[in-house]
Amino acid sequence: MSVSEKEATAAPPDRSAPSVDQVWRRRRTGDHLRLVQIAVVTAILCALPLFAADDYQYTVLGLMLIYAIAGVGFYLILGLSGQFAFSHAATMGIGAYSAAYAARTHGFWLSVLFALVVCAILATVFKLLLWRASDFYFGIATLGLASVTIIVFRAWEWFTGPASNTSMLTAPTIFGHQVTTPAGYYWLFVVFFVVAMLIVYRLRTSATYREAIAVRDKPLTAAGLGIRNTRNQLVIFVIGSCYAAVAGALYAQSQGFISSPSFDLNLGINLFVVVIVGGMHSMWGSLLGAAFVVVLPELIRPAADHRQLILAAVLVITIVLLPEGLMGLARPLTKRLGQARSRKEVGS
């Protein structure tokens, strides 16, 4: 066969595959779109106080942001990394008690840092002890950790206070101004939430994020490509636990008083609902899920006799009709915006 015949019979090149420039252009478009999303959500959070009439409503909004921060950490562990961890509520409790313990002799900011360090160390040790465990056994181990943590809270009174009851003794100080009102705490939590989302944005633009998806979906293929699966899951688990630590420290500060029942199985279930209802594979799903768990019960409070029934019905309907969570409603819109921007950049 001649050279010309070989060229004629050769398979035509795949012209539908995007070029390297197009791939990087789309990635930059997605990064810019996420920054726009952060700016829009920040503007919405800044506008919410216009509808808050009293301190109680500010308290509800602040609790929503605390759940959202904890939900972001759970999204990283469960949604991004695919690790079924039932210890997120316990980690949140460890962060709360660590912050309260450090606040006895130090200020608010050092107490948050202390909670971060304690939870990061414990999460690292726990994950390393179970680095050979499969997903099922890891989930059982985290469930056992959650139960043991509640017992430890009640036994270590030197750390958690009498009968695991303790209080925060200091108020946050920002530029010489003490934050003591629910409105002040709300604005403080807005700052923490925006910083948390910026960290997630930075993570999404890193190789760790892409490796986590590969490890979650195709662990054997990822290992064959040289990705260290155990190390990647360890990093994501520690980062997600740090989010829970910050949420626990903020919860202890906002409530002023904490006890071990605040971090029992009910909180763990609520965090699961936050992630699943909001959207397990979306960085913004935690905020919508937190609004579902915290704000929606307040809106239907007039129907107190049927409150649990209404919440259960809404939860079932959401799971059945929206398998991707509430963020599934917004995904087509964001996809169209990204495609329109890509076409605009290609045309220019």
Beta strands, then each sheet from edge to edge (+ up, - down):
strand 1: 166-167
strand 2: 173-174
strand 3: 177-178
strand 4: 257-258
sheet 1: 1+ 4-
sheet 2: 2+ 3-
end
